[in-house]
Amino acid sequence: MKLPLDILYKILYNMSRGDFLIAVNYSYARENFKRFCDAAVHENETVIVTRKQGENVVILSETEYNNLTKDVYVRFNQEDYNLLLTAINRQKTENT
């Protein structure tokens, strides 16, 4: 997604994920809602919509949301998480 210069400065770099996050205010998000929805779905962008009273919201694709909820489930289910780690380590060992 090509962003206009007026919002380029609003892009934040998230060091932990290595992704670019777009942060825009509520009014700008409302005016460009389709654009940000399309960016979330087609370009896997994460958009933070800031609000004056706090309580910001995030726009992300349904696929990304589903992946996040699956990750949370697996991480909080210790048995499944251990099985996942074992499988990952086995795969790494087999590939080296």
Order of alpha helices (4+ residues) and beta strands (2+ residues): alpha-beta-beta-alpha-alpha-beta-beta-alpha-alpha
